[in-house]
Amino acid sequence: MPFGKCTCPKELPRCVCGAVSLGKIVNKKPIIPTEEEQRENSRAKSAKLRIFERE
């Protein structure tokens, strides 16, 4: 059983390759710090929060 991304064609109604999902992405876009937080903390400018929930 492969782990990670399914390699089946999109035309199929369900997964037939046997891929096992390691989890799911909770938010589509990364969460970035607010302008106020960036002013208070200069290192926050490059921060991006991504949320992945393991199953």
Buried (B, 14 or more C-beta within 10 A) or exposed (E): EEEEEBEBEEEEEEEEEEBEEEEEEEEEEEEEBEEEEBEEEEEBEEEEEEEEEEE
